Amino acid sequence: MDQITCEYIDRLVNIEMRFGQGLPRGVTHRLYDAARAAQGDVPLTFLAADGLRKALKRGDHVLVVTGAGTPPWLPKGETDGPPGAAAIARALEVGLGAKPVYVAEERNMGPVIASSEGIGLAVMAESDFAKRDGVAAASVFPLGKDAGAKEAARLFDRFAPKAVVFVEKAGPNSAGIFHSILGTGRTDDMMANAQEIAREAKARGVFSVGIGDGGNEIGFGKVAEAVRGIQPAGRVCKCPCGQGVATIVETDVLLSAAVSNWGAYGIAAALAALERRPEVLHSTADEDRMILACAAAGAFDGAYARQVPMVDGTSQAVQTSLITMLHEVVGNSLKSYQRGF
Ligand SMILES: [Zn+2]
């Protein structure tokens, strides 16, 4: 029964609404199909939610890693990423009693904290966070590969996380170069090298989930060859590395979605269904507060490249409509009703 619910959660979060021209179009269902085929043909939100439930006990730390976009184009990052991170952090806290730690570049942390506060999960200093439940902490991740490797090890030593979730977090390709979805290259000194967190998780046997919408985000290493065939810049990028945008960084579970935030909302909905508690998924009022707070804190819509409360070119109304529909899928799945004939 849970897998039926999650089947339609998967479909809801994979409805593509891209511009007719500009960014890659018609790729969402192909990336989803590739990710699904590579993971035993089971609904992907089910795989992620089920894995997180098994990995996390009350009081366990979970790293929630996000932050996309680079200055000067997207100076404080995108509206896709921070709200998804906040939604999954809230769901893991409300649903499982986990203690979320946000991890992002300093430039992106404002919108991450604003999103969390918008959805009703306060972010506290590490010392206070350790003393109580019902809150999150935030840890700035440095730019550059060496600093990233050092910080990844410190995070695992400090928090001993039992799970890691990456939301819209760029990963390098086979040449070690990060790329925008259209193939612009970005060297590792411009980026949080969060692949070091994925590497550390794998080395320490910590469960990991990657959520993305393009194939250049951490998690898509599981289907890198499919990404190379699906994305226009999949095989050949616009930078001297010439090896395309597909990342080679893998996670235990990959969730491909139309918008990364929606993938995170989908996992929150799946957790709500599995826990039989609809409130594990945030409300439409939470969503409205969160997206406004995220944009006000400096995040840009990545498709318009403007500081507006929209996500990948979709309106605020679409975000709340999606939450409405996810709640209906979950709520109805928990009902029993005989119509009498
Ligand atoms: Zn390149």
Residues whose N, C-alpha, C, O or C-beta is under 5 A from the ligand:
A	BS01	ZN	I177 G183 G185 C237 C239 P240 C241 G242 Q243 G244
